[in-house]
Amino acid sequence: MWTRHHKRRNTGRLIVPAITAIGLSYFGFHAYQGDYGLNAKAQLEVRMAELQQDLDALTRTRLDLEERLRQLSDGTMERDMLDEQVRRALDFVRDNEIVILRHVDDQH
């Protein structure tokens, strides 16, 4: 009668831990560096903070413009004063008018 003796190999016991280590390292790498990983989340939060600052600045500008519009439309400003401000803002001059240019230092 023939009997076979098998040697016990140590490599068989390392296959499952090796596959597990490879799988964990793959998922760990992508959890940090992937499109939805921790690194991408940090970059997204920085971008969100920048955009929030831009939004706040635009909101302040809009509120200022709305306040100026409200002041112009509620009748508190006289017509000639409004005409003067529009001419100054748009650099508009009629043909029969004379323009006197002054430096900013002269105005007090």
C-alpha positions in Angstrom: 0.0 0.0 0.0 1.3 3.3 -1.0 1.0 6.3 1.3 1.7 9.8 0.3 3.2 12.3 2.6 2.6 15.9 1.9 4.9 18.5 3.2 3.3 21.4 4.9 4.0 24.6 3.0 4.1 27.9 4.7 3.0 29.8 1.6 -0.6 28.5 1.9 -1.0 30.2 5.2 0.2 33.6 3.7 -2.2 33.8 0.8 -5.3 35.1 2.6 -3.3 37.7 4.6 -1.5 38.8 1.5 -4.8 39.2 -0.5 -6.3 41.1 2.5 -3.3 43.4 2.8 -3.4 44.2 -1.0 -7.2 44.8 -0.8 -6.9 47.1 2.2 -4.0 49.0 0.8 -5.9 49.5 -2.5 -9.0 50.8 -0.7 -7.0 52.8 1.7 -5.1 54.6 -1.1 -8.3 55.4 -2.9 -10.0 56.5 0.3 -7.3 59.2 0.7 -6.3 60.0 -2.9 -9.5 59.1 -4.9 -12.0 61.5 -6.5 -14.1 61.3 -3.3 -11.3 60.8 -0.8 -10.1 62.8 2.1 -7.7 64.8 0.1 -10.4 65.8 -2.4 -12.7 66.7 0.5 -10.1 69.1 1.9 -9.6 70.7 -1.5 -13.4 71.0 -1.9 -13.7 72.7 1.5 -11.0 75.2 0.6 -12.8 76.0 -2.7 -16.1 76.3 -0.8 -14.5 78.9 1.6 -13.2 80.9 -1.4 -16.6 80.8 -3.1 -18.3 81.8 0.1 -16.0 84.9 0.4 -16.9 85.8 -3.2 -20.6 85.4 -2.5 -20.3 87.5 0.6 -18.6 90.3 -1.3 -21.2 90.1 -4.1 -24.0 90.2 -1.6 -22.5 93.3 0.1 -22.2 95.0 -3.3 -25.7 94.1 -4.2 -27.0 95.5 -0.9 -25.1 98.7 -1.5 -26.5 99.0 -5.0 -30.0 98.3 -3.8 -29.7 100.9 -1.1 -28.5 103.5 -3.6 -31.4 102.6 -5.9 -33.8 102.9 -3.0 -32.4 106.4 -2.2 -32.8 107.4 -5.8 -36.3 106.1 -6.3 -38.0 107.3 -3.1 -38.0 110.9 -4.2 -35.5 112.3 -1.7 -33.1 113.4 -4.3 -33.8 116.4 -6.5 -33.7 116.2 -10.2 -30.7 118.5 -10.8 -28.7 116.7 -8.1 -29.5 113.4 -9.9 -28.5 114.9 -13.2 -25.2 116.1 -11.7 -24.4 112.6 -10.3 -25.3 110.9 -13.6 -23.1 113.3 -15.5 -20.2 112.7 -13.1 -20.5 108.9 -13.2 -20.9 108.7 -16.9 -18.6 111.6 -17.9 -21.4 113.1 -19.9 -21.2 116.7 -21.2 -23.6 118.6 -23.5 -22.2 120.5 -26.5 -23.0 123.9 -25.0 -21.3 123.3 -21.6 -17.8 124.2 -20.4 -15.8 121.6 -18.5 -13.3 122.8 -15.8 -11.0 120.0 -14.8 -9.6 120.1 -11.2 -7.1 117.8 -9.5 -8.2 115.7 -6.6 -5.9 117.7 -4.2 -7.8 120.9 -5.1 -11.2 119.5 -3.9 -11.9 120.0 -0.2 
